[in-house]
Amino acid sequence: MAVSSGYFAQLVAERPDIALCRASSAVAKAADAAAEGRGGLCVGRHLVLKMLAAVGPCSQRVLCEELRIDRTVMVGLCDRLESAGLVRRERDAADRRAYAVTITPAGRQALEQAEAAVPGYLDGVFALLSAAERDQLSALLAKALGVDPLGVAG
């Protein structure tokens, strides 16, 4: 992200909410561009696979809540992941009305490839920040989102 001057710089200084929205948009665009270069595992699909690999099968509702992704967007993400053979949906044994989403071996492989690209991607996106500034940014964002660095609600 380039350093700016003029009105936008003034706006960023006055309105951290606007700055955060614009930074988020720029990072999302960079993430999607990077994803195209490594097989099209966009941020949303990457996040779903990452959570499923970490916590195991869970419902789309739980995925929505934990990843803070709108329900209708999650349906589309899971549809595309299932079509690609990266997840499967099965009736949840605990709640027959719901489906449990499970990562497949192909999904684990796609996640592994995507995860390998993350450090280089982050280095490019946050090139203007030092390691200490990145850590500070992560801590401030976690605080603003009401979570601690381990992801436990605050």
C-alpha positions, 0 to 999 in steps of 0.5 A: 500500500502506497503512502498518500498525501492530500485529502485522503491522508487527512481523512485517514488521520481523522477517521480510523474507521475509513482508514480501516475500511480502505486498508481492508479493501486493499488487502482483500484485493491483494489477497484475491490477486495473489490467490489467482496466481496460486490456483484460485483459493480466495480468502473466504475459501482459504479461511473455511478450509483453515478453520475446518482443518483446525477444529474439524467438521462443523456446521455452516452456521458455526463457520459463519459465526466464527469467521464472521462471514454472512450466511449467504456468502458462506453457502456460496463458499461451501458450494464452490468448495464442495464442487471442487472436491475440497469439502463435503457436506453430510448430515450433522449427527447431533442435529439432523436438520443441519449439515456438517462441513468436512475438509477432504484430503484434496482440501488439506492439500489445497490449504497446505499450498495456500498456507505456504504462500501466505508469508510471502504475500504478507511480506508484500502487502505489509512491506511498509511496516516493520515486524514490530508494527505488524505485531502492533497492528495485529494486537490492535485489530484483535482488541478492536474485534474483541478477541485475544491473540489466541482467538478467545472472546474478550 
